[in-house]
Amino acid sequence: MRLVKLLSATLLTMGPAVSAIEKPKHTVIQTFGDFELRQVPSYLVAETRVEGNQGEAGNEGFRRLAGYIFGKNQGGKKMAMTAPVTMEAGTKIAMTAPVQQTQASGAYVVQFMMPSSWTLQTLPRPLDERVVLKEMPPRQMAALTYSGIWSEARYQSHLNNLRKALNREGLKALGEPVWARYDAPWTPWFLRTNEILVEVASIGSPSSLSQ
């Protein structure tokens, strides 16, 4: 709930710009009944590793990264928000959209995608040493899209469905799932777009797969 309030306060200051925020680019390789397989190109992120439970880590991670993009950096530069807000569980340290959160050895890694107008060379250095800039590699991702409330129970239910679908299609999951939330907190629950994304082993190029 505190994270929802924090997101609300941040996005409210942006007004109409929220509807125009940048989102990650991707190419759909193949569509299955339950999900689609995407080729996601490389992109830049700011990330921070936070100890604590999911709620505490989400709040603290969002504060650090929001501080960075709103001017807590060398030169005091402000950057555009992106979408979605994402959370990822795994053993690695993982706002265009998303904000991403990854569980790592009892901690979480929260991540904002950087606007594509910036490069790793032109992005201002964070003043908070806990914020790190990096480039994510291109990946093939299985994506399951669903609407509705941001509950962990609902997330787990859809994640189980995605894992079953990947097994059915013979796709090998790599790493941990990413939970992506694309809409502002005041968006009615039935209009919200949420996704669960899982990196999968490459099964070929778009031209070698049926569409």
Contacts in CASP RR format, 6 or more apart in sequence:
PFRMAT RR
TARGET T0000
AUTHOR 0000-0000-0000
METHOD contacts of the structure
MODEL  1
MRLVKLLSATLLTMGPAVSAIEKPKHTVIQTFGDFELRQVPSYLVAETRV
EGNQGEAGNEGFRRLAGYIFGKNQGGKKMAMTAPVTMEAGTKIAMTAPVQ
QTQASGAYVVQFMMPSSWTLQTLPRPLDERVVLKEMPPRQMAALTYSGIW
SEARYQSHLNNLRKALNREGLKALGEPVWARYDAPWTPWFLRTNEILVEV
ASIGSPSSLSQ
2 55 0 8 1.000
2 59 0 8 1.000
3 55 0 8 1.000
3 58 0 8 1.000
3 59 0 8 1.000
3 62 0 8 1.000
4 150 0 8 1.000
4 185 0 8 1.000
5 185 0 8 1.000
6 59 0 8 1.000
6 62 0 8 1.000
6 63 0 8 1.000
6 66 0 8 1.000
7 62 0 8 1.000
7 85 0 8 1.000
7 184 0 8 1.000
7 185 0 8 1.000
8 184 0 8 1.000
8 185 0 8 1.000
8 186 0 8 1.000
10 62 0 8 1.000
10 66 0 8 1.000
10 81 0 8 1.000
11 18 0 8 1.000
11 81 0 8 1.000
11 184 0 8 1.000
11 185 0 8 1.000
14 81 0 8 1.000
17 80 0 8 1.000
17 81 0 8 1.000
18 81 0 8 1.000
18 184 0 8 1.000
21 80 0 8 1.000
21 81 0 8 1.000
21 82 0 8 1.000
21 83 0 8 1.000
21 95 0 8 1.000
21 96 0 8 1.000
21 97 0 8 1.000
22 80 0 8 1.000
22 82 0 8 1.000
22 83 0 8 1.000
22 96 0 8 1.000
22 97 0 8 1.000
22 113 0 8 1.000
22 115 0 8 1.000
22 116 0 8 1.000
23 82 0 8 1.000
23 83 0 8 1.000
23 84 0 8 1.000
23 96 0 8 1.000
23 97 0 8 1.000
23 182 0 8 1.000
24 40 0 8 1.000
24 43 0 8 1.000
24 82 0 8 1.000
24 96 0 8 1.000
24 97 0 8 1.000
24 98 0 8 1.000
24 113 0 8 1.000
25 40 0 8 1.000
25 41 0 8 1.000
25 43 0 8 1.000
25 116 0 8 1.000
26 38 0 8 1.000
26 39 0 8 1.000
26 40 0 8 1.000
26 41 0 8 1.000
26 141 0 8 1.000
27 38 0 8 1.000
27 39 0 8 1.000
27 206 0 8 1.000
28 36 0 8 1.000
28 37 0 8 1.000
28 38 0 8 1.000
29 36 0 8 1.000
29 37 0 8 1.000
29 38 0 8 1.000
29 39 0 8 1.000
29 140 0 8 1.000
29 204 0 8 1.000
29 206 0 8 1.000
29 209 0 8 1.000
30 36 0 8 1.000
30 37 0 8 1.000
30 209 0 8 1.000
30 210 0 8 1.000
30 211 0 8 1.000
31 37 0 8 1.000
31 211 0 8 1.000
32 165 0 8 1.000
32 169 0 8 1.000
33 165 0 8 1.000
34 144 0 8 1.000
34 161 0 8 1.000
34 162 0 8 1.000
34 165 0 8 1.000
35 142 0 8 1.000
35 143 0 8 1.000
35 144 0 8 1.000
35 145 0 8 1.000
35 162 0 8 1.000
35 165 0 8 1.000
35 166 0 8 1.000
36 142 0 8 1.000
36 143 0 8 1.000
37 140 0 8 1.000
37 141 0 8 1.000
37 142 0 8 1.000
37 143 0 8 1.000
37 171 0 8 1.000
37 200 0 8 1.000
37 203 0 8 1.000
37 209 0 8 1.000
38 140 0 8 1.000
38 141 0 8 1.000
38 142 0 8 1.000
38 143 0 8 1.000
38 197 0 8 1.000
39 138 0 8 1.000
39 139 0 8 1.000
39 140 0 8 1.000
39 206 0 8 1.000
40 138 0 8 1.000
40 139 0 8 1.000
40 140 0 8 1.000
40 141 0 8 1.000
41 138 0 8 1.000
42 135 0 8 1.000
42 136 0 8 1.000
42 137 0 8 1.000
42 138 0 8 1.000
43 96 0 8 1.000
43 113 0 8 1.000
43 114 0 8 1.000
43 116 0 8 1.000
43 135 0 8 1.000
43 136 0 8 1.000
44 113 0 8 1.000
44 114 0 8 1.000
44 118 0 8 1.000
44 119 0 8 1.000
44 120 0 8 1.000
44 123 0 8 1.000
44 133 0 8 1.000
44 134 0 8 1.000
44 135 0 8 1.000
44 136 0 8 1.000
45 100 0 8 1.000
45 111 0 8 1.000
45 112 0 8 1.000
45 113 0 8 1.000
45 114 0 8 1.000
45 133 0 8 1.000
45 134 0 8 1.000
45 135 0 8 1.000
45 136 0 8 1.000
46 65 0 8 1.000
46 68 0 8 1.000
46 69 0 8 1.000
46 111 0 8 1.000
46 112 0 8 1.000
46 114 0 8 1.000
46 123 0 8 1.000
46 126 0 8 1.000
46 131 0 8 1.000
46 132 0 8 1.000
46 133 0 8 1.000
47 65 0 8 1.000
47 93 0 8 1.000
47 94 0 8 1.000
47 100 0 8 1.000
47 109 0 8 1.000
47 110 0 8 1.000
47 111 0 8 1.000
47 112 0 8 1.000
47 131 0 8 1.000
47 132 0 8 1.000
47 134 0 8 1.000
48 61 0 8 1.000
48 64 0 8 1.000
48 65 0 8 1.000
48 109 0 8 1.000
48 110 0 8 1.000
48 128 0 8 1.000
48 130 0 8 1.000
48 131 0 8 1.000
48 132 0 8 1.000
49 93 0 8 1.000
49 104 0 8 1.000
49 107 0 8 1.000
49 108 0 8 1.000
49 109 0 8 1.000
49 130 0 8 1.000
50 56 0 8 1.000
50 57 0 8 1.000
50 58 0 8 1.000
50 60 0 8 1.000
50 61 0 8 1.000
50 64 0 8 1.000
50 107 0 8 1.000
50 108 0 8 1.000
50 109 0 8 1.000
50 110 0 8 1.000
51 57 0 8 1.000
51 106 0 8 1.000
51 107 0 8 1.000
52 106 0 8 1.000
52 107 0 8 1.000
52 108 0 8 1.000
54 87 0 8 1.000
54 101 0 8 1.000
54 103 0 8 1.000
54 108 0 8 1.000
54 152 0 8 1.000
57 101 0 8 1.000
57 107 0 8 1.000
57 108 0 8 1.000
57 110 0 8 1.000
58 87 0 8 1.000
58 101 0 8 1.000
58 108 0 8 1.000
58 110 0 8 1.000
60 110 0 8 1.000
61 101 0 8 1.000
61 108 0 8 1.000
61 110 0 8 1.000
62 85 0 8 1.000
62 99 0 8 1.000
62 110 0 8 1.000
64 110 0 8 1.000
64 128 0 8 1.000
64 130 0 8 1.000
64 131 0 8 1.000
65 95 0 8 1.000
65 99 0 8 1.000
65 110 0 8 1.000
65 111 0 8 1.000
65 112 0 8 1.000
65 131 0 8 1.000
66 95 0 8 1.000
66 112 0 8 1.000
67 128 0 8 1.000
68 112 0 8 1.000
68 126 0 8 1.000
68 127 0 8 1.000
68 128 0 8 1.000
68 131 0 8 1.000
69 78 0 8 1.000
69 79 0 8 1.000
69 80 0 8 1.000
69 81 0 8 1.000
69 95 0 8 1.000
69 112 0 8 1.000
70 78 0 8 1.000
70 79 0 8 1.000
71 77 0 8 1.000
71 78 0 8 1.000
72 126 0 8 1.000
72 127 0 8 1.000
72 128 0 8 1.000
73 124 0 8 1.000
73 125 0 8 1.000
73 126 0 8 1.000
73 127 0 8 1.000
74 124 0 8 1.000
74 125 0 8 1.000
74 127 0 8 1.000
75 124 0 8 1.000
76 124 0 8 1.000
77 124 0 8 1.000
79 114 0 8 1.000
79 115 0 8 1.000
79 118 0 8 1.000
80 96 0 8 1.000
80 115 0 8 1.000
81 95 0 8 1.000
81 96 0 8 1.000
81 97 0 8 1.000
82 95 0 8 1.000
82 96 0 8 1.000
82 97 0 8 1.000
82 98 0 8 1.000
82 112 0 8 1.000
82 113 0 8 1.000
82 114 0 8 1.000
82 115 0 8 1.000
83 95 0 8 1.000
83 96 0 8 1.000
83 97 0 8 1.000
83 98 0 8 1.000
83 182 0 8 1.000
84 97 0 8 1.000
84 98 0 8 1.000
84 99 0 8 1.000
84 180 0 8 1.000
84 181 0 8 1.000
84 182 0 8 1.000
84 193 0 8 1.000
84 195 0 8 1.000
85 95 0 8 1.000
85 97 0 8 1.000
85 98 0 8 1.000
85 99 0 8 1.000
85 100 0 8 1.000
85 180 0 8 1.000
85 181 0 8 1.000
85 182 0 8 1.000
86 97 0 8 1.000
86 98 0 8 1.000
86 99 0 8 1.000
86 100 0 8 1.000
86 101 0 8 1.000
86 111 0 8 1.000
86 178 0 8 1.000
86 179 0 8 1.000
86 180 0 8 1.000
86 181 0 8 1.000
86 197 0 8 1.000
87 99 0 8 1.000
87 100 0 8 1.000
87 101 0 8 1.000
87 102 0 8 1.000
87 108 0 8 1.000
87 110 0 8 1.000
87 178 0 8 1.000
87 179 0 8 1.000
88 94 0 8 1.000
88 100 0 8 1.000
88 101 0 8 1.000
88 102 0 8 1.000
88 103 0 8 1.000
88 109 0 8 1.000
88 111 0 8 1.000
88 176 0 8 1.000
88 177 0 8 1.000
88 178 0 8 1.000
88 179 0 8 1.000
89 102 0 8 1.000
89 103 0 8 1.000
89 176 0 8 1.000
89 177 0 8 1.000
90 102 0 8 1.000
90 103 0 8 1.000
90 104 0 8 1.000
90 175 0 8 1.000
90 176 0 8 1.000
91 104 0 8 1.000
91 105 0 8 1.000
91 175 0 8 1.000
91 176 0 8 1.000
92 102 0 8 1.000
92 104 0 8 1.000
92 109 0 8 1.000
92 175 0 8 1.000
92 176 0 8 1.000
93 102 0 8 1.000
93 104 0 8 1.000
93 109 0 8 1.000
94 100 0 8 1.000
94 102 0 8 1.000
94 104 0 8 1.000
94 109 0 8 1.000
94 111 0 8 1.000
94 176 0 8 1.000
94 178 0 8 1.000
95 112 0 8 1.000
95 113 0 8 1.000
96 112 0 8 1.000
96 113 0 8 1.000
96 114 0 8 1.000
96 115 0 8 1.000
96 116 0 8 1.000
97 113 0 8 1.000
97 180 0 8 1.000
97 182 0 8 1.000
98 111 0 8 1.000
98 112 0 8 1.000
98 113 0 8 1.000
98 178 0 8 1.000
98 180 0 8 1.000
98 181 0 8 1.000
98 182 0 8 1.000
99 110 0 8 1.000
99 111 0 8 1.000
99 112 0 8 1.000
100 109 0 8 1.000
100 110 0 8 1.000
100 111 0 8 1.000
100 112 0 8 1.000
100 113 0 8 1.000
100 178 0 8 1.000
100 180 0 8 1.000
101 108 0 8 1.000
101 109 0 8 1.000
101 110 0 8 1.000
101 111 0 8 1.000
101 179 0 8 1.000
102 108 0 8 1.000
102 109 0 8 1.000
102 110 0 8 1.000
102 111 0 8 1.000
102 176 0 8 1.000
102 178 0 8 1.000
103 109 0 8 1.000
103 176 0 8 1.000
114 123 0 8 1.000
114 133 0 8 1.000
120 133 0 8 1.000
120 134 0 8 1.000
120 135 0 8 1.000
123 133 0 8 1.000
125 133 0 8 1.000
126 132 0 8 1.000
126 133 0 8 1.000
139 199 0 8 1.000
140 199 0 8 1.000
140 200 0 8 1.000
140 201 0 8 1.000
140 202 0 8 1.000
140 203 0 8 1.000
141 178 0 8 1.000
141 197 0 8 1.000
141 198 0 8 1.000
141 199 0 8 1.000
141 200 0 8 1.000
142 162 0 8 1.000
142 165 0 8 1.000
142 166 0 8 1.000
142 171 0 8 1.000
142 173 0 8 1.000
142 197 0 8 1.000
142 198 0 8 1.000
142 199 0 8 1.000
142 200 0 8 1.000
143 195 0 8 1.000
143 196 0 8 1.000
143 197 0 8 1.000
144 158 0 8 1.000
144 161 0 8 1.000
144 162 0 8 1.000
144 165 0 8 1.000
144 195 0 8 1.000
144 196 0 8 1.000
144 197 0 8 1.000
145 193 0 8 1.000
145 194 0 8 1.000
145 195 0 8 1.000
146 154 0 8 1.000
146 158 0 8 1.000
146 194 0 8 1.000
146 195 0 8 1.000
146 196 0 8 1.000
147 189 0 8 1.000
147 190 0 8 1.000
147 191 0 8 1.000
147 192 0 8 1.000
147 193 0 8 1.000
147 194 0 8 1.000
148 154 0 8 1.000
148 189 0 8 1.000
148 190 0 8 1.000
148 192 0 8 1.000
148 194 0 8 1.000
149 189 0 8 1.000
149 192 0 8 1.000
150 181 0 8 1.000
150 192 0 8 1.000
150 194 0 8 1.000
155 179 0 8 1.000
155 194 0 8 1.000
155 196 0 8 1.000
158 194 0 8 1.000
158 196 0 8 1.000
159 177 0 8 1.000
159 196 0 8 1.000
162 177 0 8 1.000
162 196 0 8 1.000
162 198 0 8 1.000
163 173 0 8 1.000
163 198 0 8 1.000
166 172 0 8 1.000
166 173 0 8 1.000
166 198 0 8 1.000
166 200 0 8 1.000
171 200 0 8 1.000
171 201 0 8 1.000
171 203 0 8 1.000
172 200 0 8 1.000
172 201 0 8 1.000
173 198 0 8 1.000
173 199 0 8 1.000
173 200 0 8 1.000
174 198 0 8 1.000
174 199 0 8 1.000
174 200 0 8 1.000
174 201 0 8 1.000
175 198 0 8 1.000
175 199 0 8 1.000
176 198 0 8 1.000
177 196 0 8 1.000
177 197 0 8 1.000
177 198 0 8 1.000
178 195 0 8 1.000
178 196 0 8 1.000
178 197 0 8 1.000
178 198 0 8 1.000
179 194 0 8 1.000
179 195 0 8 1.000
179 196 0 8 1.000
180 194 0 8 1.000
180 195 0 8 1.000
180 196 0 8 1.000
180 197 0 8 1.000
181 192 0 8 1.000
181 194 0 8 1.000
182 192 0 8 1.000
182 193 0 8 1.000
182 194 0 8 1.000
182 195 0 8 1.000
183 191 0 8 1.000
183 192 0 8 1.000
183 193 0 8 1.000
203 209 0 8 1.000
END
